């Protein structure tokens, strides 16, 4: 089996996982709820193209990341989250990503995150980086 055939996020993209509800879909990405939410609203934006992780990104991928970020911000805003104050968007940095398919976390409200969530999703440390930090 190829990486794409085994990858759970590729299966979700192909709509082969009946347990996952796709909240948003475009030509390039899908967004669905995280199965282990760190707070009330926790979504994952996943590119339809299999990209292993942040380290494989190039400047050519910036429009894709912008679409992922903007789409997550829109969903969080629709859920009543003030993204600037209570939202958090970013990536787990390899090797601290559990699924080997690029996925951007979008979540809120931050104030309702528990201790473990605040630790795992602490911005810009060795294991989690915000979207703005990826291309720095």
N, CA, C and O atoms as a MOPAC input file, in Angstrom:
PM7 MOZYME 1SCF
protein

 N      0.82800 1    -1.19700 1     0.00000 1
 C      0.00000 1     0.00000 1     0.00000 1
 C      0.86400 1     1.24900 1     0.00000 1
 O      1.89100 1     1.31000 1     0.67700 1
 N      0.43800 1     2.24500 1    -0.76600 1
 C      1.16700 1     3.51000 1    -0.80400 1
 C      0.86700 1     4.32200 1     0.45400 1
 O     -0.05200 1     4.00600 1     1.20900 1
 N      1.65300 1     5.36300 1     0.66300 1
 C      1.44900 1     6.25300 1     1.80400 1
 C      0.03400 1     6.82800 1     1.75500 1
 O     -0.66400 1     6.86200 1     2.76900 1
 N     -0.38400 1     7.27700 1     0.57500 1
 C     -1.71000 1     7.87800 1     0.42200 1
 C     -2.83300 1     6.87700 1     0.70100 1
 O     -3.88500 1     7.26000 1     1.21300 1
 N     -2.62300 1     5.61500 1     0.37300 1
 C     -3.64800 1     4.59500 1     0.62300 1
 C     -3.80100 1     4.30500 1     2.11300 1
 O     -4.89600 1     3.99200 1     2.58000 1
 N     -2.69400 1     4.41000 1     2.86000 1
 C     -2.71300 1     4.12000 1     4.29600 1
 C     -3.08600 1     5.33400 1     5.15000 1
 O     -3.58700 1     5.17900 1     6.26300 1
 N     -2.84800 1     6.51300 1     4.64200 1
 C     -3.00400 1     7.75000 1     5.41300 1
 C     -4.47700 1     8.02700 1     5.73300 1
 O     -5.31100 1     8.08800 1     4.82900 1
 N     -4.79300 1     8.19500 1     7.02400 1
 C     -6.17800 1     8.44600 1     7.43900 1
 C     -6.68700 1     9.76600 1     6.87600 1
 O     -7.85900 1     9.86300 1     6.51300 1
 N     -5.83700 1    10.78200 1     6.79400 1
 C     -6.30500 1    12.06200 1     6.26100 1
 C     -6.55800 1    11.97800 1     4.75900 1
 O     -7.47100 1    12.63000 1     4.25200 1
 N     -5.76600 1    11.18900 1     4.04400 1
 C     -6.04400 1    10.96800 1     2.61400 1
 C     -7.38500 1    10.24800 1     2.44700 1
 O     -8.14100 1    10.53800 1     1.52000 1
 N     -7.66900 1     9.31700 1     3.34400 1
 C     -8.96600 1     8.61400 1     3.30000 1
 C    -10.11200 1     9.58900 1     3.55100 1
 O    -11.15700 1     9.49800 1     2.90800 1
 N     -9.92100 1    10.51500 1     4.47800 1
 C    -10.95000 1    11.52600 1     4.75100 1
 C    -11.14200 1    12.41200 1     3.52200 1
 O    -12.27400 1    12.71300 1     3.14400 1
 N    -10.04800 1    12.82600 1     2.90300 1
 C    -10.11700 1    13.63700 1     1.68000 1
 C    -10.92100 1    12.91000 1     0.60100 1
 O    -11.72100 1    13.52000 1    -0.10800 1
 N    -10.69700 1    11.59800 1     0.48800 1
 C    -11.41000 1    10.79700 1    -0.53100 1
 C    -12.81100 1    10.37800 1    -0.06600 1
 O    -13.52200 1     9.67200 1    -0.78200 1
 N    -13.20000 1    10.81600 1     1.13400 1
 C    -14.50900 1    10.50000 1     1.73000 1
 C    -14.69200 1     8.99800 1     1.95000 1
 O    -15.77800 1     8.45600 1     1.74800 1
 N    -13.61700 1     8.34300 1     2.36300 1
 C    -13.64600 1     6.91000 1     2.64500 1
 C    -13.74300 1     6.62000 1     4.14200 1
 O    -13.73200 1     5.45900 1     4.55100 1
 N    -13.83700 1     7.66900 1     4.96100 1
 C    -13.96600 1     7.48800 1     6.40500 1
 C    -15.35400 1     7.96800 1     6.81100 1
 O    -15.60000 1     9.17100 1     6.90400 1
 N    -16.25300 1     7.03100 1     7.04900 1
 C    -17.65900 1     7.37000 1     7.30300 1
 C    -17.88200 1     8.09100 1     8.63100 1
 O    -18.93300 1     8.70100 1     8.82700 1
 N    -16.91100 1     8.03300 1     9.54800 1
 C    -17.07100 1     8.67400 1    10.85900 1
 C    -16.77500 1    10.17300 1    10.82900 1
 O    -17.15700 1    10.90100 1    11.74500 1
 N    -16.10500 1    10.62600 1     9.79300 1
 C    -15.67900 1    12.02500 1     9.73700 1
 C    -16.64500 1    12.85400 1     8.90000 1
 O    -16.95200 1    12.52000 1     7.75600 1
 N    -17.11400 1    13.93700 1     9.49800 1
 C    -17.98200 1    14.88400 1     8.79700 1
 C    -17.11600 1    16.03700 1     8.30600 1
 O    -16.44000 1    16.69300 1     9.09800 1
 N    -17.13700 1    16.27900 1     7.01500 1
 C    -16.37200 1    17.38700 1     6.45000 1
 C    -17.18000 1    18.66700 1     6.64400 1
 O    -18.30600 1    18.78800 1     6.16100 1
 N    -16.58500 1    19.61800 1     7.35900 1
 C    -17.24600 1    20.89000 1     7.67400 1
 C    -17.11800 1    21.88500 1     6.52600 1
 O    -17.98800 1    22.73500 1     6.33400 1
 N    -16.02400 1    21.77500 1     5.76000 1
 C    -15.76000 1    22.69100 1     4.65400 1
 C    -14.89800 1    21.96700 1     3.63700 1
 O    -14.03700 1    21.16400 1     3.99600 1
 N    -15.13700 1    22.25600 1     2.35500 1
 C    -14.31800 1    21.66200 1     1.30000 1
 C    -14.14700 1    22.66500 1     0.17500 1
 O    -15.09000 1    23.35500 1    -0.21300 1
 N    -12.93100 1    22.73600 1    -0.34000 1
 C    -12.63800 1    23.54100 1    -1.52600 1
 C    -11.88500 1    22.64500 1    -2.50400 1
 O    -11.77200 1    21.43800 1    -2.29300 1
 N    -11.38700 1    23.23000 1    -3.54100 1
 C    -10.60900 1    22.47700 1    -4.52300 1
 C     -9.31300 1    21.93800 1    -3.91300 1
 O     -8.79800 1    20.90700 1    -4.34600 1
 N     -8.78800 1    22.64700 1    -2.89900 1
 C     -7.46800 1    22.32600 1    -2.34900 1
 C     -7.45300 1    21.70500 1    -0.95900 1
 O     -6.50000 1    21.01100 1    -0.60500 1
 N     -8.49900 1    21.94600 1    -0.16100 1
 C     -8.47100 1    21.52700 1     1.24700 1
 C     -9.81300 1    20.96400 1     1.70700 1
 O    -10.84700 1    21.15900 1     1.06800 1
 N     -9.76000 1    20.25600 1     2.83800 1
 C    -10.96700 1    19.89400 1     3.59000 1
 C    -10.72900 1    20.29700 1     5.04300 1
 O     -9.59200 1    20.35000 1     5.51300 1
 N    -11.83100 1    20.58000 1     5.74400 1
 C    -11.76300 1    20.90100 1     7.16900 1
 C    -12.76200 1    20.02000 1     7.89700 1
 O    -13.90400 1    19.86000 1     7.46600 1
 N    -12.30900 1    19.44500 1     9.01800 1
 C    -13.16700 1    18.59500 1     9.83600 1
 C    -12.77100 1    18.76800 1    11.29800 1
 O    -11.72300 1    19.33800 1    11.60100 1
 N    -13.62400 1    18.26800 1    12.21300 1
 C    -13.35700 1    18.38200 1    13.64800 1
 C    -12.23700 1    17.43400 1    14.06200 1
 O    -12.13900 1    16.30900 1    13.57100 1
 N    -11.39800 1    17.91000 1    14.97400 1
 C    -10.35100 1    17.07700 1    15.56200 1
 C    -11.02700 1    16.02900 1    16.45500 1
 O    -11.95400 1    16.35200 1    17.19800 1
 N    -10.56400 1    14.78400 1    16.38300 1
 C    -11.19200 1    13.72700 1    17.19200 1
 C    -10.81900 1    13.83200 1    18.67200 1
 O    -11.46200 1    13.21100 1    19.51800 1
 N     -9.77800 1    14.61700 1    18.98600 1
 C     -9.38500 1    14.85200 1    20.38100 1
 C     -9.32700 1    16.35900 1    20.61800 1
 O     -8.24100 1    16.92900 1    20.72300 1
 N    -10.48500 1    17.00300 1    20.70200 1
 C    -10.48500 1    18.46700 1    20.80000 1
 C     -9.82800 1    18.98200 1    22.07900 1
 O    -10.02800 1    18.43900 1    23.16500 1
 N     -9.03700 1    20.04600 1    21.91900 1
 C     -8.35800 1    20.66500 1    23.05700 1
 C     -9.22000 1    21.74900 1    23.69900 1
 O     -8.91800 1    22.21900 1    24.79600 1
 N    -10.28700 1    22.14100 1    23.01800 1
 C    -11.22200 1    23.13700 1    23.52800 1
 C    -12.55300 1    22.95100 1    22.81200 1
 O    -12.71800 1    22.01000 1    22.03600 1
 N    -13.49400 1    23.83900 1    23.06800 1
 C    -14.85700 1    23.66900 1    22.55600 1
 C    -14.91400 1    23.47500 1    21.03700 1
 O    -15.60600 1    22.58100 1    20.55000 1
 N    -14.18800 1    24.31000 1    20.29400 1
 C    -14.13900 1    24.18400 1    18.83500 1
 C    -12.69800 1    23.90700 1    18.41800 1
 O    -11.80200 1    24.70300 1    18.69700 1
 N    -12.48000 1    22.78800 1    17.75700 1
 C    -11.13000 1    22.38100 1    17.35000 1
 C    -11.24100 1    21.67600 1    16.00500 1
 O    -11.77000 1    20.56800 1    15.91000 1
 N    -10.73700 1    22.33100 1    14.97500 1
 C    -10.83300 1    21.82400 1    13.60800 1
 C     -9.44600 1    21.59200 1    13.02400 1
 O     -8.45500 1    22.15900 1    13.48500 1
 N     -9.39800 1    20.74800 1    12.00100 1
 C     -8.17100 1    20.50800 1    11.24600 1
 C     -8.41700 1    20.86900 1     9.79100 1
 O     -9.40500 1    20.44100 1     9.19400 1
 N     -7.51800 1    21.65600 1     9.22800 1
 C     -7.53100 1    21.94300 1     7.79300 1
 C     -6.44000 1    21.08800 1     7.16800 1
 O     -5.28200 1    21.13100 1     7.58300 1
 N     -6.83000 1    20.31000 1     6.16000 1
 C     -5.92900 1    19.33000 1     5.55300 1
 C     -5.88300 1    19.55300 1     4.04400 1
 O     -6.93000 1    19.62500 1     3.40200 1
 N     -4.68200 1    19.66300 1     3.46700 1
 C     -4.61400 1    19.77000 1     2.01000 1
 C     -5.01300 1    18.45100 1     1.35200 1
 O     -4.73700 1    17.37400 1     1.88100 1
 N     -5.65700 1    18.54600 1     0.20500 1
 C     -6.04300 1    17.32800 1    -0.51000 1
 C     -4.81100 1    16.61000 1    -1.04900 1
 O     -4.79100 1    15.38300 1    -1.15400 1
 N     -3.79100 1    17.38100 1    -1.38800 1
 C     -2.52100 1    16.80300 1    -1.83700 1
 C     -1.75500 1    16.32800 1    -0.60500 1
 O     -1.65600 1    17.06100 1     0.37900 1
 N     -1.21800 1    15.12000 1    -0.64400 1
 C     -0.47800 1    14.59200 1     0.50900 1
 C      0.86400 1    15.30700 1     0.63200 1
 O      1.75700 1    15.14900 1    -0.20000 1
 N      0.97500 1    16.09700 1     1.69600 1
 C      2.23000 1    16.75000 1     2.07200 1
 C      2.55200 1    16.19900 1     3.45100 1
 O      1.71400 1    16.25200 1     4.35100 1
 N      3.74500 1    15.67600 1     3.62500 1
 C      4.07900 1    14.96100 1     4.86200 1
 C      4.01200 1    15.84100 1     6.10700 1
 O      3.38800 1    15.46000 1     7.09800 1
 N      4.64800 1    17.01700 1     6.06900 1
 C      4.66600 1    17.89600 1     7.24100 1
 C      5.16800 1    19.28100 1     6.85700 1
 O      5.42800 1    19.55200 1     5.68400 1
 N      5.30400 1    20.15300 1     7.84500 1
 C      5.72800 1    21.54300 1     7.62300 1
 C      7.09100 1    21.65300 1     6.95300 1
 O      7.33800 1    22.57800 1     6.18000 1
 N      7.96000 1    20.71800 1     7.24800 1
 C      9.31600 1    20.79100 1     6.70700 1
 C      9.35300 1    20.59900 1     5.19500 1
 O     10.33600 1    20.96500 1     4.55000 1
 N      8.28800 1    20.02700 1     4.61900 1
 C      8.23500 1    19.83600 1     3.16800 1
 C      7.66600 1    21.05100 1     2.43900 1
 O      7.64800 1    21.07700 1     1.20800 1
 N      7.20600 1    22.04800 1     3.17700 1
 C      6.60800 1    23.22500 1     2.55600 1
 C      7.66500 1    24.09700 1     1.89300 1
 O      8.80500 1    24.18500 1     2.34900 1
 N      7.25400 1    24.74000 1     0.80200 1
 C      8.10800 1    25.71300 1     0.11900 1
 C      7.31500 1    27.01500 1    -0.00800 1
 O      6.13300 1    27.06300 1     0.33100 1
 N      7.96300 1    28.05500 1    -0.49200 1
 C      7.26300 1    29.33100 1    -0.70400 1
 C      6.08500 1    29.15400 1    -1.66600 1
 O      5.11000 1    29.90200 1    -1.59300 1
 N      6.17000 1    28.18200 1    -2.55800 1
 C      5.06900 1    27.91800 1    -3.49500 1
 C      3.80000 1    27.45900 1    -2.77700 1
 O      2.70500 1    27.54800 1    -3.33100 1
 N      3.94600 1    26.97000 1    -1.54700 1
 C      2.79500 1    26.49100 1    -0.77500 1
 C      2.12100 1    27.59700 1     0.03300 1
 O      1.11900 1    27.34400 1     0.70200 1
 N      2.65100 1    28.81100 1    -0.01500 1
 C      2.07200 1    29.90500 1     0.77100 1
 C      0.59300 1    30.12700 1     0.45600 1
 O     -0.18300 1    30.30100 1     1.39600 1
 N      0.15000 1    30.13200 1    -0.81600 1
 C     -1.29100 1    30.29900 1    -1.07900 1
 C     -2.13700 1    29.19000 1    -0.43900 1
 O     -3.24700 1    29.45200 1     0.02300 1
 N     -1.62600 1    27.97200 1    -0.40900 1
 C     -2.33700 1    26.86100 1     0.23200 1
 C     -2.47800 1    27.12700 1     1.73300 1
 O     -3.55800 1    26.95800 1     2.29900 1
 N     -1.38600 1    27.54400 1     2.37300 1
 C     -1.43600 1    27.84100 1     3.80800 1
 C     -2.37200 1    29.00200 1     4.09500 1
 O     -3.10300 1    28.98900 1     5.08600 1
 N     -2.35000 1    30.00800 1     3.22600 1
 C     -3.26000 1    31.14500 1     3.40200 1
 C     -4.70900 1    30.68500 1     3.32700 1
 O     -5.54200 1    31.12400 1     4.12000 1
 N     -5.01700 1    29.80000 1     2.37900 1
 C     -6.38100 1    29.28400 1     2.26000 1
 C     -6.76400 1    28.47400 1     3.49900 1
 O     -7.88100 1    28.59700 1     4.00200 1
 N     -5.85100 1    27.65700 1     3.98500 1
 C     -6.12600 1    26.86700 1     5.18800 1
 C     -6.42200 1    27.79300 1     6.36800 1
 O     -7.40100 1    27.60300 1     7.09000 1
 N     -5.56600 1    28.79100 1     6.55100 1
 C     -5.71200 1    29.73100 1     7.66800 1
 C     -7.01800 1    30.51700 1     7.55900 1
 O     -7.78400 1    30.58900 1     8.52000 1
 N     -7.26900 1    31.10300 1     6.39600 1
 C     -8.47100 1    31.92600 1     6.21200 1
 C     -9.74500 1    31.10300 1     6.38500 1
 O    -10.72400 1    31.59200 1     6.94800 1
 N     -9.74000 1    29.86800 1     5.91100 1
 C    -10.92400 1    29.00700 1     6.02800 1
 C    -11.18100 1    28.62200 1     7.48300 1
 O    -12.32800 1    28.60300 1     7.92800 1
 N    -10.11500 1    28.31500 1     8.22300 1
 C    -10.27200 1    28.00400 1     9.64900 1
 C    -10.76000 1    29.23000 1    10.42500 1
 O    -11.63200 1    29.12000 1    11.28600 1
 N    -10.19600 1    30.38600 1    10.11500 1
 C    -10.62600 1    31.61400 1    10.78800 1
 C    -12.10900 1    31.87500 1    10.53500 1
 O    -12.83000 1    32.28900 1    11.44300 1
 N    -12.56200 1    31.63500 1     9.31200 1
 C    -13.97100 1    31.84700 1     8.95700 1
 C    -14.87200 1    30.90300 1     9.75900 1
 O    -15.89000 1    31.33300 1    10.30100 1
 N    -14.50500 1    29.63300 1     9.83400 1
 C    -15.30600 1    28.66400 1    10.59500 1
 C    -15.34800 1    29.04300 1    12.07500 1
 O    -16.41400 1    29.01900 1    12.69100 1
 N    -14.19800 1    29.39200 1    12.64700 1
 C    -14.16400 1    29.77100 1    14.06700 1
 C    -15.00600 1    31.02300 1    14.31900 1
 O    -15.71600 1    31.10500 1    15.32000 1
 N    -14.92500 1    31.98800 1    13.41600 1
 C    -15.72700 1    33.20900 1    13.54400 1
 C    -17.21400 1    32.87600 1    13.49600 1
 O    -18.00200 1    33.42300 1    14.26700 1
 N    -17.59700 1    31.97100 1    12.58200 1
 C    -18.99900 1    31.54700 1    12.48700 1
 C    -19.47100 1    30.86200 1    13.77300 1
 O    -20.66200 1    30.87700 1    14.08200 1
 N    -18.54500 1    30.26400 1    14.51800 1
 C    -18.88000 1    29.60700 1    15.78600 1
 C    -18.87600 1    30.59800 1    16.95300 1
 O    -19.10600 1    30.21100 1    18.09900 1
 N    -18.61400 1    31.87300 1    16.66100 1
 C    -18.63900 1    32.90100 1    17.69500 1
 C    -17.30400 1    33.15400 1    18.37200 1
 O    -17.25400 1    33.80700 1    19.41400 1
 N    -16.22800 1    32.64900 1    17.79800 1
 C    -14.89400 1    32.83900 1    18.37800 1
 C    -14.26700 1    34.11800 1    17.82300 1
 O    -14.22000 1    34.31700 1    16.60900 1
 N    -13.78500 1    34.98500 1    18.72200 1
 C    -13.00300 1    36.15200 1    18.32000 1
 C    -11.58700 1    35.62500 1    18.07700 1
 O    -10.81100 1    35.44000 1    19.01500 1
 N    -11.26800 1    35.38900 1    16.81600 1
 C    -10.01500 1    34.70300 1    16.47200 1
 C     -8.79300 1    35.45400 1    16.99600 1
 O     -7.83900 1    34.82800 1    17.45800 1
 N     -8.80800 1    36.78100 1    16.93200 1
 C     -7.65000 1    37.56200 1    17.38600 1
 C     -7.38800 1    37.37400 1    18.88000 1
 O     -6.23300 1    37.35200 1    19.30700 1
 N     -8.44600 1    37.23800 1    19.67500 1
 C     -8.28700 1    37.12400 1    21.13200 1
 C     -8.31200 1    35.68200 1    21.62600 1
 O     -7.55300 1    35.32200 1    22.52600 1
 N     -9.17700 1    34.85600 1    21.04500 1
 C     -9.43800 1    33.52600 1    21.59600 1
 C     -9.11300 1    32.37700 1    20.64500 1
 O     -9.27000 1    31.21100 1    21.00600 1
 N     -8.66500 1    32.69800 1    19.43800 1
 C     -8.34900 1    31.65400 1    18.46700 1
 C     -6.88100 1    31.27100 1    18.50000 1
 O     -6.03100 1    32.04700 1    18.93600 1
 N     -6.59900 1    30.07600 1    18.03900 1
 C     -5.22100 1    29.60200 1    17.91900 1
 C     -5.13400 1    28.74500 1    16.67100 1
 O     -5.88800 1    27.78500 1    16.51200 1
 N     -4.21200 1    29.09500 1    15.78600 1
 C     -4.00600 1    28.34300 1    14.55500 1
 C     -2.53800 1    27.98700 1    14.44500 1
 O     -1.66800 1    28.81700 1    14.71100 1
 N     -2.25900 1    26.74200 1    14.04900 1
 C     -0.86600 1    26.36200 1    13.88200 1
 C     -0.67300 1    24.88800 1    13.60500 1
 O     -1.62600 1    24.13800 1    13.39400 1
 N      0.59200 1    24.49400 1    13.61300 1
 C      1.01400 1    23.14200 1    13.26100 1
 C      1.87600 1    22.54200 1    14.36100 1
 O      2.59600 1    23.25500 1    15.05900 1
 N      1.79700 1    21.23100 1    14.50700 1
 C      2.79300 1    20.53100 1    15.31500 1
 C      4.01900 1    20.34000 1    14.43100 1
 O      3.91000 1    19.96100 1    13.26500 1
 N      5.17400 1    20.60700 1    15.00300 1
 C      6.43200 1    20.53000 1    14.26200 1
 C      6.97200 1    19.11000 1    14.34100 1
 O      6.97700 1    18.51600 1    15.41900 1
 N      7.42900 1    18.55000 1    13.21600 1
 C      7.98600 1    17.19000 1    13.24200 1
 C      9.13100 1    17.09700 1    14.25400 1
 O      9.92200 1    18.03500 1    14.35400 1
 N      9.24400 1    16.02300 1    14.98900 1
 C      8.49500 1    14.76300 1    14.88700 1
 C      7.26400 1    14.71000 1    15.78800 1
 O      6.76600 1    13.62300 1    16.08100 1
 N      6.76200 1    15.87000 1    16.23400 1
 C      5.66500 1    15.89900 1    17.20800 1
 C      4.27700 1    15.92000 1    16.56600 1
 O      3.30700 1    16.33000 1    17.20300 1
 N      4.17900 1    15.48000 1    15.31200 1
 C      2.86700 1    15.39100 1    14.66400 1
 C      2.45100 1    13.92600 1    14.61800 1
 O      3.21800 1    13.06000 1    14.19900 1
 N      1.22800 1    13.66800 1    15.05300 1
 C      0.75500 1    12.28100 1    15.17900 1
 C      0.36600 1    11.66000 1    13.84200 1
 O      0.48300 1    10.44700 1    13.66900 1
 N     -0.09500 1    12.47200 1    12.89400 1
 C     -0.46000 1    11.97500 1    11.56100 1
 C      0.50500 1    12.59500 1    10.56400 1
 O      0.70400 1    13.80900 1    10.55700 1
 N      1.09900 1    11.76700 1     9.72900 1
 C      2.11900 1    12.22800 1     8.78000 1
 C      1.47500 1    12.75600 1     7.49600 1
 O      1.79200 1    12.31400 1     6.39100 1
 N      0.57000 1    13.70700 1     7.67600 1
 C     -0.07700 1    14.42500 1     6.57400 1
 C     -0.30000 1    15.82700 1     7.12400 1
 O     -0.94100 1    15.99800 1     8.16100 1
 N      0.22300 1    16.82000 1     6.43600 1
 C      0.13400 1    18.19400 1     6.90300 1
 C     -1.28500 1    18.52700 1     7.35000 1
 O     -2.24500 1    18.24600 1     6.63300 1
 N     -1.42000 1    19.12100 1     8.52700 1
 C     -2.72500 1    19.57200 1     9.00400 1
 C     -2.54400 1    20.77200 1     9.92300 1
 O     -1.70500 1    20.77700 1    10.82400 1
 N     -3.35300 1    21.77700 1     9.66700 1
 C     -3.33900 1    22.99300 1    10.46500 1
 C     -4.46000 1    22.91000 1    11.49600 1
 O     -5.61700 1    22.66800 1    11.15200 1
 N     -4.10700 1    23.11100 1    12.74900 1
 C     -5.09900 1    23.15100 1    13.81700 1
 C     -5.70400 1    24.55000 1    13.87200 1
 O     -4.99000 1    25.54600 1    13.74900 1
 N     -7.00400 1    24.62000 1    14.05600 1
 C     -7.69800 1    25.87900 1    14.30100 1
 C     -8.63600 1    25.64800 1    15.46600 1
 O     -9.51200 1    24.78600 1    15.39300 1
 N     -8.46600 1    26.40800 1    16.54700 1
 C     -9.26400 1    26.12200 1    17.74200 1
 C     -9.58000 1    27.37600 1    18.53800 1
 O     -8.93800 1    28.41700 1    18.39300 1
 N    -10.59100 1    27.23800 1    19.38400 1
 C    -10.97600 1    28.30700 1    20.27900 1
 C    -12.20800 1    27.88000 1    21.06200 1
 O    -12.91300 1    26.96800 1    20.63000 1
 N    -12.48400 1    28.49000 1    22.16600 1
 C    -11.70700 1    29.57100 1    22.77500 1
 C    -10.49300 1    29.04900 1    23.55100 1
 O    -10.54100 1    28.00000 1    24.19300 1
 N     -9.41700 1    29.81100 1    23.46700 1
 C     -8.18400 1    29.43600 1    24.17000 1
 C     -8.39000 1    29.40800 1    25.68200 1
 O     -7.78900 1    28.59900 1    26.38900 1
 N     -9.24700 1    30.30100 1    26.16200 1
 C     -9.46800 1    30.40400 1    27.61200 1
 C    -10.09800 1    29.14100 1    28.20100 1
 O    -10.05400 1    28.94200 1    29.41500 1
 N    -10.67400 1    28.29900 1    27.36800 1
 C    -11.29800 1    27.06300 1    27.86400 1
 C    -10.40500 1    25.83400 1    27.68600 1
 O    -10.83000 1    24.71000 1    27.95100 1
 N     -9.18100 1    26.05100 1    27.24300 1
 C     -8.26000 1    24.92500 1    27.09000 1
 C     -7.77300 1    24.47600 1    28.46400 1
 O     -7.48000 1    25.30300 1    29.32700 1
 N     -7.68800 1    23.16500 1    28.66000 1
 C     -7.16400 1    22.62900 1    29.90400 1
 C     -5.64900 1    22.70900 1    29.94200 1
 O     -5.01500 1    23.15400 1    28.98600 1
 N     -5.08200 1    22.27800 1    31.04500 1
 C     -3.62800 1    22.32400 1    31.22900 1
 C     -2.89300 1    21.58200 1    30.11700 1
 O     -1.93500 1    22.10100 1    29.54400 1
 N     -3.34700 1    20.36400 1    29.81500 1
 C     -2.66800 1    19.54500 1    28.80700 1
 C     -2.75000 1    20.20600 1    27.42800 1
 O     -1.76500 1    20.23300 1    26.69000 1
 N     -3.91300 1    20.73100 1    27.08900 1
 C     -4.08200 1    21.42600 1    25.81300 1
 C     -3.18800 1    22.64700 1    25.70500 1
 O     -2.59100 1    22.89800 1    24.65800 1
 N     -3.09800 1    23.40500 1    26.78900 1
 C     -2.23000 1    24.59400 1    26.78800 1
 C     -0.76500 1    24.20600 1    26.60900 1
 O      0.00800 1    24.94900 1    26.00500 1
 N     -0.39300 1    23.05800 1    27.12600 1
 C      0.97500 1    22.57600 1    26.98700 1
 C      1.24700 1    22.10800 1    25.55700 1
 O      2.23700 1    22.51000 1    24.94600 1
 N      0.36900 1    21.26100 1    25.03000 1
 C      0.55500 1    20.70300 1    23.68700 1
 C      0.48700 1    21.78000 1    22.60700 1
 O      1.19900 1    21.70600 1    21.60500 1
 N     -0.36500 1    22.77400 1    22.81100 1
 C     -0.56800 1    23.81200 1    21.80100 1
 C      0.01600 1    25.15400 1    22.22200 1
 O     -0.49500 1    26.20300 1    21.83000 1
 N      1.07800 1    25.12800 1    23.01500 1
 C      1.75000 1    26.36800 1    23.41100 1
 C      2.43900 1    26.94700 1    22.17800 1
 O      3.29200 1    26.28800 1    21.58500 1
 N      2.07900 1    28.17500 1    21.78300 1
 C      2.60100 1    28.72800 1    20.52900 1
 C      4.11800 1    28.88300 1    20.48500 1
 O      4.75900 1    29.26000 1    21.46600 1
 N      4.66300 1    28.57800 1    19.31700 1
 C      6.04700 1    28.84200 1    18.94100 1
 C      7.09700 1    28.30300 1    19.90600 1
 O      7.98700 1    29.01800 1    20.36500 1
 N      6.95500 1    27.01400 1    20.19200 1
 C      8.00200 1    26.31900 1    20.92700 1
 C      8.53000 1    25.21500 1    20.02200 1
 O      8.29100 1    25.24000 1    18.81400 1
 N      9.24100 1    24.25500 1    20.58300 1
 C      9.85300 1    23.22800 1    19.73000 1
 C      8.84700 1    22.25100 1    19.13500 1
 O      9.20700 1    21.50100 1    18.22800 1
 N      7.59600 1    22.22700 1    19.60800 1
 C      6.65200 1    21.24300 1    19.06900 1
 C      5.40700 1    21.82600 1    18.42700 1
 O      4.69400 1    21.09800 1    17.73700 1
 N      5.10800 1    23.11200 1    18.62300 1
 C      3.92600 1    23.70500 1    17.98800 1
 C      4.27100 1    25.10800 1    17.52300 1
 O      4.80500 1    25.91100 1    18.28900 1
 N      3.96400 1    25.40100 1    16.26800 1
 C      4.23500 1    26.74600 1    15.76100 1
 C      2.98100 1    27.31300 1    15.11000 1
 O      2.21400 1    26.59900 1    14.46400 1
 N      2.79300 1    28.61400 1    15.29600 1
 C      1.64700 1    29.27800 1    14.69200 1
 C      1.85900 1    29.37700 1    13.18700 1
 O      2.96900 1    29.20000 1    12.68500 1
 N      0.77900 1    29.66100 1    12.48500 1
 C      0.85300 1    29.71700 1    11.02000 1
 C      1.83500 1    30.78100 1    10.55700 1
 O      2.54700 1    30.57200 1     9.57500 1
 N      1.88900 1    31.91800 1    11.24100 1
 C      2.78400 1    32.99700 1    10.82700 1
 C      4.25100 1    32.60700 1    10.99400 1
 O      5.11600 1    33.11900 1    10.28200 1
 N      4.52500 1    31.72600 1    11.91000 1
 C      5.89600 1    31.32400 1    12.24000 1
 C      6.47600 1    30.31700 1    11.23400 1
 O      7.69500 1    30.16300 1    11.15600 1
 N      5.62800 1    29.63900 1    10.47100 1
 C      6.08300 1    28.55700 1     9.58300 1
 C      7.09600 1    29.04300 1     8.55700 1
 O      8.08500 1    28.35800 1     8.29600 1
 N      6.86600 1    30.22500 1     7.96700 1
 C      7.76000 1    30.69700 1     6.91100 1
 C      8.83600 1    31.65500 1     7.40400 1
 O      9.55900 1    32.24000 1     6.59800 1
 N      8.95000 1    31.82100 1     8.71400 1
 C      9.99700 1    32.70800 1     9.24300 1
 C     11.34900 1    32.04300 1     9.18500 1
 O     12.34900 1    32.63800 1     9.58700 1

